[in-house]
Amino acid sequence: MRRYYYRSPWSPILRWSLGFGLLFAVLSLFSLIASRVLSVVGPFLIVAGLMWAVFAVVSRMRDR
């Protein structure tokens, strides 16, 4: 026979609130870090992408 454990009706509400709060905090921190990092690294990524595209086009033209 299972023993009855009292569970407060506020328990699911508190658990979901804490879960969404934690999710919001983690996503906000990720957004802050991504915006700071991308503002510094972004131009280098754009230049690297353009250099890769030029290299791909030139190597494809050499193969023909």
CYANA upper distance limits for C-alpha pairs under 8 A (distance plus 0.5 A):
  7 ARG  CA     11 SER  CA      7.52
  9 PRO  CA     13 ILE  CA      8.23
 10 TRP  CA     14 LEU  CA      6.52
 11 SER  CA     15 ARG  CA      6.52
 12 PRO  CA     16 TRP  CA      6.51
 13 ILE  CA     17 SER  CA      6.52
 14 LEU  CA     18 LEU  CA      6.58
 15 ARG  CA     19 GLY  CA      6.60
 16 TRP  CA     20 PHE  CA      6.61
 17 SER  CA     21 GLY  CA      6.48
 18 LEU  CA     22 LEU  CA      6.53
 19 GLY  CA     23 LEU  CA      6.65
 20 PHE  CA     24 PHE  CA      6.52
 21 GLY  CA     25 ALA  CA      6.66
 22 LEU  CA     26 VAL  CA      6.63
 23 LEU  CA     27 LEU  CA      6.60
 24 PHE  CA     28 SER  CA      6.48
 25 ALA  CA     29 LEU  CA      6.63
 26 VAL  CA     30 PHE  CA      6.62
 27 LEU  CA     31 SER  CA      6.54
 28 SER  CA     32 LEU  CA      6.65
 29 LEU  CA     33 ILE  CA      6.65
 30 PHE  CA     34 ALA  CA      6.45
 31 SER  CA     35 SER  CA      6.52
 32 LEU  CA     36 ARG  CA      6.76
 33 ILE  CA     37 VAL  CA      6.49
 34 ALA  CA     38 LEU  CA      6.24
 35 SER  CA     39 SER  CA      6.52
 36 ARG  CA     40 VAL  CA      7.17
 37 VAL  CA     41 VAL  CA      6.43
 37 VAL  CA     42 GLY  CA      8.24
 38 LEU  CA     42 GLY  CA      5.24
 39 SER  CA     43 PRO  CA      8.17
 41 VAL  CA     45 LEU  CA      6.78
 42 GLY  CA     46 ILE  CA      6.74
 43 PRO  CA     47 VAL  CA      6.75
 44 PHE  CA     48 ALA  CA      6.53
 45 LEU  CA     49 GLY  CA      6.52
 46 ILE  CA     50 LEU  CA      6.73
 47 VAL  CA     51 MET  CA      6.64
 48 ALA  CA     52 TRP  CA      6.61
 49 GLY  CA     53 ALA  CA      6.66
 50 LEU  CA     54 VAL  CA      6.71
 51 MET  CA     55 PHE  CA      6.62
 52 TRP  CA     56 ALA  CA      6.59
 53 ALA  CA     57 VAL  CA      6.67
 54 VAL  CA     58 VAL  CA      6.57
 55 PHE  CA     59 SER  CA      6.52
 56 ALA  CA     60 ARG  CA      6.55
 57 VAL  CA     61 MET  CA      6.63
 58 VAL  CA     62 ARG  CA      6.71
 59 SER  CA     63 ASP  CA      6.91
 60 ARG  CA     64 ARG  CA      7.36
